[in-house]
Amino acid sequence: MFARLNRFVCYACVILAAGSACAQQASSSKLQQAIDRATRPYVELSADDRVVGDANVVRVWFSPTCSYSYSYQNFFENLARSVPSATEMSVEFSPVLNFDQKRGARDGALWASVYATVRRYYPAYTLNYIKASYVIAQEYNLSLFVMKNVADILKAARLNPEQVIRTMVDNKTTIAQDLQDYAVLMKRYKINSTPRVTIAGMYEANPEYVEGDPQKLELVINALISMSSGR
């Protein structure tokens, strides 16, 4: 099975190489964003950058090896539970893809592929997988490029590692497409740091825009949700 797994990971890396490389590049509009942040604690995307398919999505971009993502995880989980159903908005957790170890990547294709598998085929365990990933990567300082460590994440998330890996390999084309979709969205949103939150395909919020104040961040996100749902 692990031989098949290695072939799958290589397959996913080849498909996503161009997309993920582009997605890691810094935005060319940093100056304009800095000006925007000086006058309001969020960024409104240009008409060309807006993502119509995310009209009803609050998308939380995270990395299991990012300490800031970890520190805000409970905040984002509470946000997911508190978004009023009347807004018809849902919160989705999207991983930032970084595969190239030579460029300092710490998450890898294996971890991301398993995440996509859990999210698609075992959605009730998605948050378990995210939280277990933070613990393994940050509290135990273990590499996510190692199969045993990813298997331990699955165990901690109360999933059967062999079953999940088998599901991933059997559905490799679907999972590779899911990762490609993340890469495309990363490029559209110009995601280059975590955590970041994109709202309704129109706005982007970030803890640094509110000086790391969770209460202010919650107010900003809720206000943007209200603005978006009233369109």
LINHUDA-V409475 format. One record per pair of residues at least 12 apart in sequence whose ideal C-beta (glycine too) atoms are under 7 Angstrom apart, sorted by the first residue. I is the first residue (numbers start at 1). J is the second residue. Records with the same first field share a line. If there is no record, write none. Layout:
# LINHUDA-V409475
I = J / J
This chain:
# LINHUDA-V409475
1 = 165 / 166 / 169
2 = 147
4 = 169
5 = 165 / 169
8 = 168 / 169 / 172
9 = 109 / 110 / 113
11 = 172 / 176
12 = 109 / 113 / 176 / 179
13 = 99 / 109
15 = 176 / 180
16 = 97 / 99 / 179 / 180 / 183
19 = 180 / 183 / 184 / 187
20 = 97 / 98 / 99 / 183
22 = 187
23 = 97 / 183 / 186 / 187 / 191
24 = 98 / 192
26 = 192
27 = 190 / 192
37 = 209
41 = 209 / 210 / 216 / 220
42 = 203 / 204 / 205 / 209 / 220 / 224
43 = 203 / 204
44 = 202 / 203
45 = 202 / 203 / 204
49 = 188
50 = 201 / 202
51 = 185 / 188 / 201
52 = 201
53 = 201
54 = 198 / 200 / 201
55 = 200 / 201
56 = 88 / 89 / 90
57 = 89 / 90 / 92
58 = 83 / 89 / 91 / 197 / 199 / 225
59 = 92 / 94 / 197 / 198
60 = 76 / 91 / 93 / 94 / 195 / 197
61 = 94 / 96 / 191 / 194 / 195 / 196
62 = 93 / 95 / 96 / 194 / 195
63 = 95 / 96 / 107 / 194
64 = 107 / 111 / 133 / 134 / 137 / 144
65 = 106 / 107 / 137 / 138
66 = 194
67 = 138
68 = 194 / 195 / 207
69 = 194 / 195
70 = 134 / 138
72 = 195 / 207
73 = 130 / 131 / 134
75 = 214
77 = 127
79 = 91 / 218 / 221
83 = 225
87 = 225 / 229
88 = 229
89 = 225 / 229
93 = 126 / 130
94 = 182 / 185
95 = 112 / 115 / 182
96 = 186 / 191 / 194
97 = 112 / 179 / 182 / 183 / 186
101 = 145
106 = 144
107 = 144
108 = 144 / 145
110 = 145 / 147 / 150
111 = 133 / 144 / 150
112 = 179
113 = 168 / 175 / 179
114 = 150 / 154 / 164 / 168
115 = 129
116 = 175 / 178 / 179
117 = 164 / 167 / 168 / 175
118 = 159 / 164
120 = 178
121 = 167
122 = 159 / 164
125 = 157 / 158 / 159
128 = 157 / 158
129 = 153 / 157
132 = 153 / 156 / 157
133 = 153
135 = 156
136 = 149 / 152 / 153
189 = 204
195 = 207
197 = 221
199 = 221 / 224 / 225 / 228
200 = 228
202 = 228
203 = 224
205 = 217 / 220 / 221 / 224
